[in-house]
Amino acid sequence: MYGRKACQLVKELASGEKGQLAQFNSDLFEQVISECQQHHLELQSLLRKIQDEGLDLQTTKNEDHFGALVHHLALVRNKRCLMAYVYNRAETIRSLIWKIVGSMLPPEIQEKLSNSEEEYFKKHSARLKEYMSKMELDLTVDMVPPKDPYIQVRVLDDIGEGIVLSDDKTANFALHSIHFLKRTDAEQYISRGLMEELRG
């Protein structure tokens, strides 16, 4: 039935957890594109048939006209479903960029992306990083000004030693160590799940 695969693609997107990416369904995506191409060929064939019979495309209301209309509407619906799928995934990727700007994607997220989505992430992230360096402003930190520019954090994963901080000091972020850092220095590690902020 026309549009069933495209509908399945959108349902798959809707059934996922908001803000989380599922594996890009390239197989189903390609099937919908193939169905669109088939609709386009059928539509062109029916329109040519109407023209070959010398009938006016605007006023003719025969079975060929309604067949062409069905193919046109199915084509439009499939394209809208494909666009919704791509757009929603792009929005999720864009929100990830704000959390892990300038960093590599974690492998568990990267394996869920298509090649074009990986390219989109890299280019968008690079442009954002370039803009922030030109403006000398980190846009990824809290939107609400903190009460204190320093926070206490615990390291959740061994990050390593010799990490250079914004004040040109180096630090050793060993597993389970606790540090008192500038919020801007700690934010990138907190967003990647490598540190947690200690409150109270």
Protein Blocks (a to p, Z undefined) as FASTA:
>chain_A
ZZklmmmmmmmmmmpcehiacdddfklmmmmmmmmmmmmmmmmmmmmmmmmnopafklpc
cfklmmmmmmmmmmmmmmmmmmmmmmmmmmmmmmmmmmmgoiacdfklmmmpcfklmmmm
mmmmmmmmmmmmmnopafkbcfbdcfbfbdcdddfbdfbghiacfkopacdddehiacdd
dfklmmmmmmnopaccdeZZ
